[in-house]
């Protein structure tokens, strides 16, 4: 197996601000494709951090 220099981040949480950025990015892409989506962002433990449902999704 090839060695890399990536380090595991042992803090498996995601901030609400970062979760909203993920959602905004997905919504922009969905708008460009004319495809309404529902987006959920969860932390490592599977707990919901943020959610967005577009009209028509």
FENHUMO-V537474 format. One record per residue. RES is the residue in one letter. SS is DSSP state (helix for helix, strand for strand, loop for the rest). D_CENTER is the distance of its C-alpha to the mean C-alpha in Angstrom with 1 decimal. Layout:
BEGIN
res: (RES RES)
ss: (SS SS)
d_center: (D_CENTER D_CENTER)
END
This chain:
BEGIN
res: (X X X X X X X X X X X X X X X X X X X X X X X X X X X X X X X X X X X X X X X X X X X X X X X X X X X X X X X X X)
ss: (loop loop loop loop loop loop loop loop loop loop loop loop loop loop loop helix helix helix helix helix helix helix helix helix helix helix helix helix helix helix helix helix loop loop loop loop loop strand strand strand strand strand loop loop loop loop loop strand strand strand strand strand strand loop loop loop loop)
d_center: (28.9 28.1 27.5 24.8 24.3 20.7 20.7 18.7 17.0 18.4 16.4 13.5 12.1 9.3 10.7 10.3 10.8 8.0 5.6 7.7 7.7 4.3 5.8 9.0 8.5 7.8 10.7 12.9 12.8 13.5 16.3 17.7 18.0 19.4 17.2 15.9 12.8 11.2 7.5 6.8 4.6 7.4 9.3 11.6 14.1 12.2 12.5 10.5 9.2 8.4 9.2 10.6 13.3 15.0 18.8 20.1 17.1)
END
